[in-house]
Amino acid sequence: MGGKNIDTGTYAIWTIPGKKEWTIILNKDYKNWGTQYAQADDYFRFTVAAESMKESVETFTMQFADIKPESCEIHLMWGTVAVRIPITTNIRDRIRKQFEDALSADKVSPNIYYSAASFYYDLDKNNLKALTNAAKATEANPKAYYMFILKAKIEKDLGDKAAAKADAETCIKLATEQKNEDYVRAGKELIQSL
């Protein structure tokens, strides 16, 4: 949080608002309230820039925003001032280990191959492992149009336009048979982008 490492636990957030920046305080005593603050219980402090907003927020508001697999922000807003508190985490290593364990089992379901392909493609950015798993997924489940579009995206990113086009066409054919217009459209869009 704010570039500082946090252990798992429950904390209180305190702030010291300023015109140009706010001090954000993570405090260990989460049961305190009002003015019952003890600096000795601070876990750490950091500062974030204060931003002006066009619209005024009458009630102090906290919300999670810009949510991604390994990051988000806490927005604090009051009046015409807002601050963003960045939060990041590393889930890739844990998920990668889970997939490695699942893929080394004696029997692996097509859904595990597909999920692994999605993870390696979307989050881990390892297109070769993604393609290996996508190929196993489509081989094990040759009617799953959604698996073929993922395989086509990976092939496109790897520069194999012929394979990407072939798998996008398979996706279109299967999705048409199964009456899924979203995947028909996705397949056509992928072919147009080649």
N, C-alpha and C positions, 0 to 999 in steps of 0.2 A: 504494500500500500504506500503510494507516494515514493516508491523506490526503496522502501525499507522492508526487510523480511519480518513476517509475523508468524508466530506459532499458532497452532489451532487453539481456539479458546473463545471466550466471550469478553468483549471490551466495551467501554463507553467512548463515544467520540465527543470531544469538547472542541470549541473553536474560539479563536481570538480574532474577530473581524477587524480588518483594516481597509483603508481606501484603495490601496493598490494590491494588497495580498492579505490572505488570511493564514493564521497559524492553525494547523490541524493537530489536535492532540489525541493520541490513543491512550486511554487510561485504563488501568487494570480493575478499578473499582466500578463495575458496571451497575451496582445497586445504588449508587449515589444519585442525587437529584438536586435540582435547583442550584443553590450556591454551595453545596457540600462537596467542594472540590479540594483534593489534596495533590499538590504537584509531586509529592514523593511517590504517588501511585502511577505516574506517567510511564507508559511503556516506551513511547518516543513521540517526537514532534517533527513536523515538516511544514513548509509553506507552499501555498498554491496561489496562483494569480487570481485576482478578483476581476470579473468581467461585468460590463454593463449590459442590461437587457432592455429591449424596447418596451416590452409589456411588463407591468408591475405585478408582482406576486404578493397578495395581501397577507397570506399566512405562511410562516416559515415552512418550506417544503424540502424534503429529502427524497431522491429517487435514484434508482439504478438506470443507467442509460448506456448506449453504445456497447451493447452486450455482444461479445464474441466468445468463441470457445475458450480462449485463455486470457481474456481481459474484459474489463467493464469500467465504468466510472460511476462514482457516487456524485450526484449533483445536489448541491445545497443552494437554495434560492430564497431570497427574501427582499421585498421591495423591488428595486431594479438591479440588484446585485446577485451574481451567481458565481459559484466556484465549482471546479471539477476536481475530484479526487481520483486519481488513476489507481486501478487495482489490476494486478496481473498474477497469473499462476502458471504452473507447468503441469499440465495433465498428460502431455504427449508421452513422457517416459512410462507412466503408469499404464496408459492405454496400450502402448506398443508392447509392453510386457504381457498384458492380458491377451492380446492377439497372438503373440508368439507362442504362448502356452496353448491357446485354443487351436491354433493351426498345426501344432505338433501332436495333436491327439490322433488316435487310431482312426477314428471316423469324424470327418468334418462336414458339417451341413453346408449347403450352398449359401445359406444366409450368413454364415460366418465368413465365407470367402467374400461375399458381397460387402459386408460390413468392414472387413479388413481392407478391401480395395478402396472403399469410401474414405476410411481413415488415412491410408497411405497417400491418397490423392488430395483430399481436402485439407488435412491438418498436418500431416508429416511431410508432405511435398516430396514423396519418394515415388515417382511415376513408374519406375521399373517394378517395384514390389506391388504397386497398385495394379499394374497391368497383369502381372502373374496371377494375382488373386481374382481379378475381374475375368480372366480367361477361364479359371477353374470354376467360377460362379456360373458363367454362361454355359459352360460345358455340362455342369451338373443340373442346370435348370434352363434348358433351351427355349422355354416359352416366356421367360421373364424379361419383357421388353425394357424395363427400367434398368436391368443389369447391362443390357446391350448399349444403352445410351451412355452409361458411365464408362464402359469400355471404349466407346467411340471418342469420348472427351479425352480420355487418357492417351489414346493413339494419336489424336490430333495434336495434343501438347508435345508428344514425342516426335512429331513430324511425319508420322505414317498416315498420309492423307487417304491412301487407297483403303487401308484397313478401317480407318475412321468412317469413310463413306460406306463401306460394306456393312459395318455394324450399325450405323445410323439407319441404313435401309432396312436391316433386319428389325430394328426397333420400330420403325414405321409400320412394317408389315404386321408384326405381332400386336402392336398397339391398335392398329386398325381392326384386326380380328377381335380384339378384346374391348373394342369401343372406348379407348382412352385417347381422346383428342389432344390432351395436354402433351402426351409423349409423341404423338404424331407430329405436332407442331415443333416440339423440341428437336426431333430427328431432322425435320426439314430445315430448321434454323441452323443446326450444326452443319448440314451438307452445304448450305449457302455460305457458311463462314469459311469453308475450306479453300 
